[in-house]
């Protein structure tokens, strides 16, 4: 029998910087949006998650917000 995973779910985080999409690309950087995946406990954290992480497109640490 498979074990129930419980209340932990996989979420996707995307760069919240609005200039990130409009900023011109630097050399040797990816053309797509920067996204991270992580897990969160649905019972303890009901709001959308916001974490400061490194964005290789912006080349700085900025806020990443949970997307649907």
N, CA, C and O of each residue as an XYZ file, in Angstrom:
272
protein
N       0.833     -1.171      0.000
C       0.000      0.000      0.000
C       0.889      1.249      0.000
O       1.930      1.301      0.655
N       0.445      2.234     -0.748
C       1.184      3.489     -0.818
C       0.915      4.324      0.426
O      -0.200      4.364      0.946
N       1.971      4.990      0.889
C       1.835      5.826      2.073
C       1.251      7.181      1.673
O       1.644      7.754      0.657
N       0.321      7.686      2.467
C      -0.270      8.988      2.210
C       0.784     10.074      2.428
O       1.472     10.075      3.449
N       0.909     10.986      1.485
C       1.932     12.024      1.579
C       1.587     13.079      2.616
O       2.468     13.820      3.053
N       0.342     13.164      3.014
C      -0.035     14.117      4.044
C      -0.288     15.497      3.491
O      -0.814     15.650      2.389
N       0.089     16.505      4.260
C      -0.247     17.868      3.892
C       0.880     18.601      3.169
O       0.744     19.790      2.878
N       1.999     17.915      2.868
C       3.091     18.575      2.142
C       2.806     18.540      0.647
O       2.483     17.493      0.087
N       2.932     19.702      0.009
C       2.685     19.802     -1.421
C       3.888     20.455     -2.096
O       4.641     21.195     -1.463
N       4.060     20.174     -3.383
C       5.135     20.768     -4.175
C       4.619     22.070     -4.747
O       3.533     22.117     -5.326
N       5.409     23.144     -4.583
C       5.032     24.452     -5.113
C       6.137     24.968     -6.025
O       7.281     24.517     -5.956
N       5.777     25.919     -6.877
C       6.728     26.543     -7.792
C       6.886     28.007     -7.404
O       5.897     28.704     -7.174
N       8.132     28.471     -7.333
C       8.428     29.857     -7.002
C       8.965     30.556     -8.247
O       9.803     30.006     -8.961
N       8.477     31.774     -8.505
C       8.920     32.539     -9.661
C       9.370     33.921     -9.212
O       8.837     34.473     -8.250
N      10.346     34.472     -9.906
C      10.890     35.785     -9.567
C       9.780     36.832     -9.596
O       9.046     36.942    -10.578
N       9.665     37.597     -8.514
C       8.603     38.592     -8.393
C       9.018     39.945     -8.941
O       8.198     40.861     -9.005
N      10.275     40.089     -9.337
C      10.767     41.361     -9.866
C      10.153     41.603    -11.237
O      10.362     40.815    -12.159
N       9.400     42.684    -11.377
C       8.744     42.965    -12.657
C       9.754     43.377    -13.724
O       9.507     43.194    -14.916
N      10.889     43.931    -13.302
C      11.915     44.316    -14.267
C      12.663     43.108    -14.819
O      13.354     43.216    -15.831
N      12.531     41.977    -14.170
C      13.245     40.770    -14.593
C      12.840     40.353    -16.002
O      13.673     39.896    -16.786
N      11.563     40.513    -16.318
C      11.079     40.103    -17.636
C      11.452     41.108    -18.719
O      11.628     40.740    -19.880
N      11.572     42.385    -18.334
C      11.849     43.417    -19.325
C      13.326     43.774    -19.424
O      13.749     44.406    -20.392
N      14.114     43.373    -18.429
C      15.544     43.685    -18.406
C      16.256     42.944    -19.543
O      15.982     41.765    -19.768
N      17.159     43.609    -20.258
C      17.893     42.905    -21.325
C      18.801     41.829    -20.732
O      19.318     41.972    -19.623
N      18.981     40.766    -21.484
C      19.795     39.639    -21.022
C      21.270     39.988    -20.995
O      21.783     40.662    -21.889
N      21.944     39.517    -19.953
C      23.387     39.633    -19.899
C      23.974     38.431    -20.631
O      23.252     37.486    -20.951
N      25.242     38.459    -20.891
C      25.864     37.359    -21.601
C      25.855     36.097    -20.749
O      25.956     36.172    -19.525
N      25.734     34.950    -21.385
C      25.776     33.633    -20.760
C      24.668     33.421    -19.726
O      24.855     32.650    -18.785
N      23.540     34.076    -19.878
C      22.398     33.869    -18.993
C      21.258     33.255    -19.788
O      21.178     33.420    -21.005
N      20.363     32.535    -19.081
C      19.264     31.856    -19.760
C      18.218     32.863    -20.221
O      18.065     33.928    -19.623
N      17.505     32.524    -21.279
C      16.500     33.419    -21.838
C      15.156     33.273    -21.144
O      14.325     34.177    -21.241
N      14.911     32.167    -20.445
C      13.612     31.919    -19.820
C      13.487     32.549    -18.457
O      14.417     33.181    -17.956
N      12.310     32.364    -17.856
C      12.063     32.850    -16.506
C      12.737     31.930    -15.510
O      12.904     30.737    -15.759
N      13.124     32.501    -14.374
C      13.771     31.712    -13.337
C      12.713     31.182    -12.398
O      11.906     31.947    -11.870
N      12.710     29.861    -12.182
C      11.751     29.232    -11.286
C      12.461     28.218    -10.413
O      13.389     27.539    -10.852
N      12.011     28.124     -9.170
C      12.478     27.116     -8.230
C      11.284     26.283     -7.802
O      10.151     26.764     -7.809
N      11.533     25.036     -7.430
C      10.481     24.203     -6.856
C      10.881     23.830     -5.438
O      12.058     23.618     -5.151
N       9.902     23.753     -4.565
C      10.116     23.390     -3.174
C       8.822     22.796     -2.635
O       7.827     22.705     -3.354
N       8.839     22.396     -1.381
C       7.632     21.868     -0.751
C       7.253     22.746      0.433
O       8.097     23.417      1.027
N       5.979     22.727      0.759
C       5.522     23.446      1.944
C       4.416     22.644      2.599
O       3.753     21.827      1.959
N       4.228     22.891      3.894
C       3.169     22.239      4.644
C       1.909     23.076      4.481
O       1.871     24.238      4.886
N       0.883     22.487      3.893
C      -0.346     23.198      3.599
C      -1.075     23.641      4.872
O      -1.739     24.678      4.879
N      -0.953     22.864      5.937
C      -1.656     23.198      7.182
C      -0.992     24.355      7.922
O      -1.685     25.226      8.448
N       0.333     24.379      7.971
C       1.042     25.424      8.714
C       1.168     26.726      7.933
O       1.114     27.804      8.524
N       1.334     26.644      6.625
C       1.535     27.820      5.783
C       0.400     27.890      4.775
O       0.494     27.328      3.684
N      -0.672     28.580      5.144
C      -1.829     28.651      4.251
C      -1.676     29.762      3.216
O      -2.260     29.687      2.136
N      -0.888     30.797      3.542
C      -0.679     31.902      2.603
C       0.324     31.503      1.530
O       0.998     30.478      1.634
N       0.406     32.338      0.492
C       1.414     32.092     -0.537
C       2.792     32.391      0.014
O       2.984     33.363      0.745
N       3.748     31.552     -0.339
C       5.101     31.629      0.192
C       5.915     32.671     -0.570
O       5.797     32.791     -1.790
N       6.751     33.433      0.165
C       7.691     34.382     -0.435
C       9.061     34.147      0.186
O       9.213     34.209      1.406
N      10.062     33.877     -0.656
C      11.420     33.584     -0.201
C      12.401     34.398     -1.029
O      12.211     34.571     -2.233
N      13.464     34.903     -0.376
C      14.529     35.576     -1.107
C      15.515     34.523     -1.602
O      16.089     33.773     -0.813
N      15.706     34.479     -2.930
C      16.626     33.539     -3.546
C      17.393     34.271     -4.642
O      17.054     35.394     -5.015
N      18.431     33.613     -5.149
C      19.244     34.211     -6.206
C      18.566     34.011     -7.552
O      18.182     32.896     -7.904
N      18.424     35.087     -8.297
C      17.863     35.028     -9.643
C      19.004     35.203    -10.641
O      19.589     36.283    -10.718
N      19.327     34.171    -11.399
C      20.433     34.295    -12.358
C      20.124     35.261    -13.504
O      21.043     35.797    -14.124
N      18.851     35.487    -13.788
C      18.504     36.440    -14.846
C      18.732     37.872    -14.384
O      19.244     38.694    -15.144
N      18.351     38.181    -13.127
C      18.585     39.519    -12.557
C      20.011     39.664    -12.050
O      20.533     40.775    -11.951
N      20.634     38.547    -11.731
C      21.985     38.476    -11.182
C      22.067     39.104     -9.785
O      23.109     39.635     -9.401
N      20.966     39.041     -9.029
C      20.900     39.533     -7.657
C      19.976     38.613     -6.852
O      19.285     37.763     -7.414
N      19.976     38.797     -5.532
C      19.012     38.116     -4.682
C      17.728     38.945     -4.694
O      17.762     40.148     -4.436
N      16.605     38.306     -4.992
C      15.330     39.009     -4.997
C      14.240     38.083     -4.481
O      14.474     36.892     -4.275
N      13.066     38.625     -4.277
C      11.944     37.878     -3.721
C      11.339     36.966     -4.779
O      11.075     37.391     -5.903
N      11.126     35.721     -4.411
C      10.437     34.764     -5.263
C       9.093     34.449     -4.625
O       9.027     34.149     -3.433
N       8.025     34.516     -5.404
C       6.685     34.278     -4.891
C       6.122     32.987     -5.466
O       6.458     32.571     -6.575
N       5.252     32.368     -4.671
C       4.604     31.124     -5.084
C       3.606     31.425     -6.198
O       2.821     32.369     -6.107
N       3.649     30.606     -7.253
C       2.678     30.742     -8.334
C       1.784     29.517     -8.315
O       2.091     28.524     -7.655
N       0.689     29.589     -9.033
C      -0.277     28.504     -9.036
C       0.210     27.294     -9.761
O      -0.504     26.294     -9.844
